Amino acid sequence: MSYPPISEQLDDPEGAREEGRRKIDWASGHMPILAALREEFEELRPFEGQRIAMAMHVEAKTAALTETLAAGGAEIAIAGCNPLSTHDDVSAALDANENITSYARRGVEGEEYYDAIEAVIDLRPTITVDDGGDLVFRIHEEHPDLVDGIIGGCEETTTGVHRLRAMDEDGALRYPVFAVNDTPMKRLFDNVHGTGESALANIALTTNLSFAGKTVVVAGYGDCGRGVAKKAAGQNARVIVTEVEPRRALEAHMEGYEVMPMREAAAKGDVFVTVTGNRDVITREHFEAMKDGALLANAGHFDVEVNLDELSDLAANVREVRDGVMEYETDDGRRLNVLAAGRLVNLAGPLALGHPVEVMDQSFGVQAVCVRELVAAHSGGLRDRLAERLRERLGRSDRLEAVGEDTYGPGLHEVPDALDREVATVKLAAEGIDIDALTDEQADYMDDWRHGT
Ligand code: RBV
């Protein structure tokens, strides 16, 4: 039997839809980039005939992206990209759209998670939009026959891009995918500010405890770790950073944080936040050294950073002490508290809302223009109409003229910088911020290597 959409899984789909609609409307009302793109898509209908498969955190901002793509004429099927991050009411509201089928439900266990992804793949997509790479991976592993019909995909997050890069290096990635995560408009805002704010907000909401005066150990000083460390320091915590990369370790040191191995940090921390994208960052030897009452949270994409199997082995007692907080009591009477089952705390916690709306508007703005770009690369007519529209809207069209039919072959692709600039320009306009423009002389000067002293 095929896996049912959310509306067929809920007792009161009508009530859920109404509440989900309220949440989506609030988020959409604060997403000016998506609003501008939606207007363009409604007019040009660039996605007519396209089938888009999505696996993402199904909550209000993601719903706004999904509806924006549907407004451009796409038929869409969506599933979650984490067993705990779906908001069922939002999922139900999306499912009510005649061009969208949502299979996402919170709390799916084991195989059910992949059943929903399989249901999405049944759409026989022409485009995939992923957060973490499960969709691309599953299509390549289980449905290689679909690859020829796929014009391309977009990947939202660091972990997914990392996975796709490894696939690409092995020659295993068989269609083009844009590394949305790596753009300045995504990475420097979503990863830094988004993860920093939402991870700390959710730790605070889940525990009702303060950061002030505590020692927060941040494992991993990439873009996400940088954000978590900065915001924790901003809430009066002492911050310790652990790293494996010498330059990042040095950067954290120069930022004023203490840097040390996890072996030493384990005994000092009151709160631990893992943001490495790797597995086994906190393990048995660390649990053995931790203080009574330590809080452990993960903000990396997968739930592999805190080794819960080893913690369970150590624990004499395990009980849920608060919604979203599992207490592991060791033989020597220390209580270690794991938040959101070691899944990414900013989305999987009981009260989690994900990143703030503004940063997701930017990330999803990049997603939307990347989907548009994949389609435009296959259609000269659409490209011309988009170029005209862009000239009207922004007074330029540098991006589209550069795109040719064969621009994007199989493999991982950087997002063209002009697309990212387009998203930034729309956002600045929405904020009412005007900036300077280069004069012709300045542009010539920057391009001419002959100039010197
Ligand atoms: N993320 N999505 C949300 N929809 O509320 N919050 C964070 C949301 C994305 C973010 O872009 C990050 O790269 C990814 O989740 C990690 O899975």
Boltz pocket constraint, residues with backbone or C-beta under 6 A from the ligand:
constraints:
  - pocket:
      binder: B
      contacts: [[A, 57], [A, 59], [A, 61], [A, 62], [A, 131], [A, 132], [A, 156], [A, 157], [A, 158], [A, 190], [A, 194], [A, 301], [A, 347], [A, 353], [A, 354], [A, 355], [A, 360], [A, 363]]
      max_distance: 6.0
